[in-house]
Amino acid sequence: MNDKYATLPAQMPTSWHEGGLFMGMHWAWWIFVGATLLVLILAFWIAFAERGATHLQEETREAAEEALRQRFAQGEISEEQFADTLRILKESQ
């Protein structure tokens, strides 16, 4: 019984990747792995790009509020203008 299974590989006419047992599945696995890696890289890229954009918007808002505070402190705008503009900045978040 063991001799029967020992001769099986010798009886195969071609290798596994050339119409043998897997019939081209080797390339399907490479496509699957490549597509999976592409999706993971794209997901990480989007996740970190979103964080960067959010951080940039927060820095821009803080800079605008600081400029508004400086104008109020120097007397360029009234208290009412300061409060209205600050409210608009906070609502635009």
Backbone as a ProteinNet text record, in pm:
[ID]
protein_1_A
[PRIMARY]
MNDKYATLPAQMPTSWHEGGLFMGMHWAWWIFVGATLLVLILAFWIAFAERGATHLQEETREAAEEALRQRFAQGEISEEQFADTLRILKESQ
[TERTIARY]
82	0	86.4	194.4	283.9	351.2	379.6	444.2	355.3	225.8	131.4	138.7	144	148.9	287.2	389.3	525.6	548.1	478.1	498.2	406.8	314.4	219	285.9	382.1	444	517.1	571.6	642.7	545.9	422.2	324.5	257.3	280.1	218	287	211.8	274.6	334	278	326.7	335.8	394.9	403.1	266.8	254.9	127.3	79.9	169.4	129	101.4	130.2	108.5	0.3	-118.5	-231.2	-240.5	-164	-168	-279.9	-249.9	-352.9	-412.7	-330	-381.1	-430.3	-394.7	-441.5	-439.8	-327	-314.6	-354.4	-388.4	-428.6	-314.4	-192.2	-77.1	-96.4	-138.1	-156.9	-277.2	-378.3	-495.4	-457.2	-370.1	-325.9	-242.7	-156.2	-77.2	-167.2	-269.6	-364	-438.7	-481.2	-551.2	-462.6	-338.3	-246	-218.7	-196.8	-172.2	-291	-410.8	-531.3	-551.3	-524.7	-538.1	-439.9	-314.6	-215	-253.5	-303.8	-345.3	-458	-554.8	-666.2	-617	-527.8	-475.1	-394.2	-310	-231.4	-323.1	-422.2	-517	-594.8	-633.8	-707	-620.4	-494.5	-404.9	-380	-364.7	-340.9	-458.6	-579.1	-698.5	-710.5	-685.4	-696.9	-600.2	-475.3	-378	-394.3	-443.3	-468.1	-582.3	-682.8	-795.2	-747	-659.7	-608.1	-527.9	-448.8	-367.9	-453.3	-559.3	-648.6	-721.4	-764.5	-833.4	-739.3	-615.9	-517	-488.7	-479.3	-454.2	-571	-694.4	-810.9	-812.1	-774.3	-772	-666	-548.4	-443.6	-487.4	-555.4	-602.8	-705.8	-796.6	-898.7	-834.2	-738.3	-670.6	-595.2	-533.2	-461.4	-559	-676.5	-777	-828.2	-850.9	-896	-789.1	-662.7	-554.9	-544.5	-558.2	-554.8	-671.9	-788	-905.4	-882.9	-822.9	-793.9	-694.8	-594.9	-497.3	-562.1	-650.2	-719.5	-807.8	-873.1	-956.6	-869.7	-755.8	-667.6	-608.9	-587.5	-531	-637.6	-764.1	-873	-920.3	-883.8	-926	-1072.5	-1123.7	-1264.1	-1330.3	-1462.2	-1537.1	-1562	-1611.3	-1641.6	-1752.4	-1849.8	-1960.1	-1908.6	-1822.2	-1764.6	-1679.7	-1604.1	-1521.7	-1608.1	-1714.4	-1802.1	-1871.9	-1921.5	-1989.8	-1894.3	-1775.9	-1680	-1631.9	-1608.6	-1566	-1674.8	-1799.8	-1911.8	-1916.7	-1897.9	-1900	-1784.8	-1667.2	-1554.3	-1581.9	-1639	-1667.7	-1777.9	-1874.5	-1981.7	-1932.8	-1828.3	-1778.8	-1693.6	-1678.9	-1599.4	-1668.2
-119	0	125.5	127.2	241.2	259.1	152.3	162.7	232.5	213.8	277.3	429.2	482.7	626.3	683.3	604.3	650.4	677.3	611.4	630.2	736.3	789.7	888.2	1012.8	1078	1195.5	1166.4	1049.6	1015.5	997.6	969.7	947.4	1076	1188.5	1314.6	1367.8	1398.6	1440.5	1583.1	1673.2	1811.5	1856.3	1974	2027.8	2080.8	2114.2	2158.2	2289.4	2377.5	2508.4	2509.9	2405.3	2401.8	2300.8	2326.3	2239.6	2118.3	2115.7	2003.4	2021.2	1991.5	1993.6	2132.7	2239.8	2372.6	2448.1	2407.7	2463.9	2616.5	2677.5	2821.7	2897.7	2830.4	2898.5	2979.2	2950	3025.1	3174.1	3209.3	3350.6	3411.4	3332.7	3384	3422.9	3344.3	3379.1	3506.2	3524.5	3647.8	3768.9	3755.6	3865.8	3895.3	3790.7	3808.2	3878.1	3834.6	3895.5	4040.8	4067	4204.2	4294.8	4247.5	4327.8	4353.3	4253	4269.6	4374	4365.6	4464.8	4604.1	4615.6	4744.9	4805	4724.9	4773	4817.3	4740.7	4778.2	4906.6	4920.8	5043	5162.5	5146.5	5253.8	5292.5	5194.3	5222.9	5302	5262.5	5337.6	5477.2	5489.9	5621.4	5714.9	5666.1	5748.7	5785	5689.3	5714.9	5823.5	5815.9	5915	6046.7	6045.9	6170.2	6246.7	6175.9	6240.3	6309.1	6242.9	6302.1	6427	6423.3	6538.7	6657.1	6633.3	6741	6800.1	6715.3	6762.5	6845.9	6800.1	6874.2	7009.5	7014.9	7140.4	7237.2	7187.4	7273.6	7330.2	7248	7294.1	7403	7384.2	7485.9	7616.7	7607.4	7726.2	7800.6	7725.9	7789	7856.5	7789.1	7848	7974.7	7975.1	8094.1	8209.5	8178.1	8282.1	8339.5	8252.7	8301.6	8388.6	8350.3	8429.1	8566.3	8569.9	8697.6	8786	8724.2	8797.9	8855.3	8775.5	8822.9	8940.7	8931.9	9040.8	9169.9	9158.3	9277	9339.8	9253.8	9305.2	9373.1	9310.2	9367.1	9500.4	9518	9642.8	9749.5	9711.5	9807.2	9829	9741.7	9755.2	9718.2	9628.5	9587.8	9603.3	9616.3	9632.2	9495.8	9500.6	9376.3	9299.2	9370.7	9306.2	9237.3	9303.5	9243.3	9121.5	9133	9021.2	8899.8	8920.7	8810.7	8747.1	8831.1	8778.3	8696.1	8749.9	8680.1	8551.8	8555.7	8435.6	8328.8	8369.1	8274	8210.7	8291	8238.7	8139.6	8169.5	8078.6	7945.5	7949.8	7827.4	7744.8	7810.7	7739.4	7675	7728.8	7675.3	7550.5	7502	7380.1	7267.9
0	0	0	74.4	74.5	-60.1	-133.2	-263.1	-364.3	-353	-445.4	-434.2	-312.8	-292.8	-320.1	-308.9	-333.7	-481.5	-569.9	-713.8	-772.3	-695.6	-747.4	-804.8	-736.5	-796	-925.9	-940.1	-1062.5	-1178.8	-1153	-1257.7	-1305.4	-1235.3	-1274.4	-1399.3	-1505.8	-1631.7	-1626.8	-1548.1	-1542.6	-1397.5	-1378.9	-1242.5	-1199.2	-1074.5	-1019.5	-1080	-1114.6	-1163.8	-1313.8	-1382.3	-1527.6	-1561.9	-1517	-1548	-1458.4	-1351.4	-1259.5	-1158.3	-1034	-930.8	-908.7	-911.5	-880.3	-1003.5	-1121.1	-1248.4	-1249.8	-1216.9	-1225.7	-1101.4	-995.2	-873.3	-811.8	-849.2	-800.1	-828.5	-947.9	-984.3	-914.2	-891.4	-819.2	-676.5	-613	-477.8	-477.7	-576.4	-583.6	-604.1	-685.2	-705.8	-575.2	-505.6	-378.6	-275.5	-261.6	-165.4	-203.3	-331.9	-376.9	-351.4	-379	-356.4	-206.5	-123.3	21.3	73	28.3	69.5	22.3	-97.6	-150.7	-66.5	-30.3	51.8	189.5	250.2	382.1	375.7	275.5	260.4	237.2	154	127	253.7	333.3	457.5	555.8	570.8	658.7	604.8	475.7	414.1	442.5	422.2	445.4	593.5	681.4	825.4	870.6	825.4	868.2	794.6	671.8	599.2	665	712.5	781.8	909.3	983.7	1106.9	1077.4	971.7	935.4	896.5	821.2	779.3	899.6	991.9	1111.7	1197.8	1211.7	1291	1227	1095.4	1024.9	1043.1	1037.1	1057.7	1199.6	1297.1	1436.1	1454.6	1395.4	1405.3	1339.2	1225.8	1155.3	1239.4	1302.4	1387.3	1507.8	1569	1684.7	1645.5	1528.7	1481.2	1456.9	1402.8	1378.7	1510.2	1608.7	1739.3	1805.3	1793.4	1852.2	1785.6	1652.7	1581.9	1625	1645.7	1691.3	1831.8	1920.3	2056.5	2054.5	1967.5	1957.6	1907.2	1808.7	1757.7	1865.6	1946.6	2055.5	2161.6	2194	2296	2251.5	2123.4	2073.3	2051	2068.1	2055.2	1912.9	1821.9	1681.6	1661.8	1745.8	1735.7	1872.5	1869.4	1995.1	2058.5	2182.4	2252.9	2182.4	2129.3	2056.9	1930.1	1854.5	1733.8	1769.6	1878.7	1923.8	1957	2034.5	2075.5	1955.7	1862.9	1744.2	1657.1	1634.7	1549.4	1615.1	1745.8	1817.3	1812.2	1826.6	1817.9	1679.3	1575.6	1438.7	1417.8	1470.8	1457.8	1526.6	1645.8	1719.1	1653.3	1590.1	1520.4	1392.3	1333.9	1207.1	1222.6	1345.5	1368.4	1302
[MASK]
+++++++++++++++++++++++++++++++++++++++++++++++++++++++++++++++++++++++++++++++++++++++++++++

